[in-house]
Amino acid sequence: MRPAAVLPAAVLFDCDGVLADSEAVANGSIAEDLTERGFPMTMEAAKETFMGTSLPDIVAVVRDRLGLDVPDDWPRQIVARIVGKYRAGMLDPIPGAQGAVEAVAAAGIPMAVASNSGRDELRTKTGLLPFFSHFQGRILCFEDVERPKPHPDLYIAAARLCGADPRDCVVIEDSVTGARAGVAAGCRVLGFAHETPALDLLEAGVAEVFTSHAALPGLLGISR
């Protein structure tokens, strides 16, 4: 176990793909919608294109890169589709996430969630997965800051909620977009290579890569 002197001042978690196993549902919903609009897309293609991206940036990609003229209320439609699936039981925690969160809580280290999800979607996920209670309300979405990831705003704000300097915090991320945000905020970033290749996360600037939440307490210098 690492010396207490090097314990992080706070641990800042991404949500989708790190705590909530929600990427397939969210990106599958986008793929379904675009397919219905005449632009066939698989869930895998949507995940590759949109993973870790906030809805306003997804809209920009759909309109500018894919050339689709989606309506102004398209984000609301997408969120309604995603939330409906979560409430129908299509949401599980990432394996080992609850144990990792509980280990950090037991060590007395402040925690926050910093997600590129919108407020309604994030509120639904955190309400369905009970271990989010350990965050004591320190849960931020892209609507809480001026700029979403890959900008550093979310992680700077999350560190502030924990009363910590970002440079003394550890970020847990699974996407290149999120990793870049944590690095830009000045945090030490640990890359969860759950779906994103480890090399991609390392190239985004993460300090270390792990593939199972069972390894997280040791990387943070705490015991389980």
Disulfide bonds with the S-S distance in Angstrom:
none
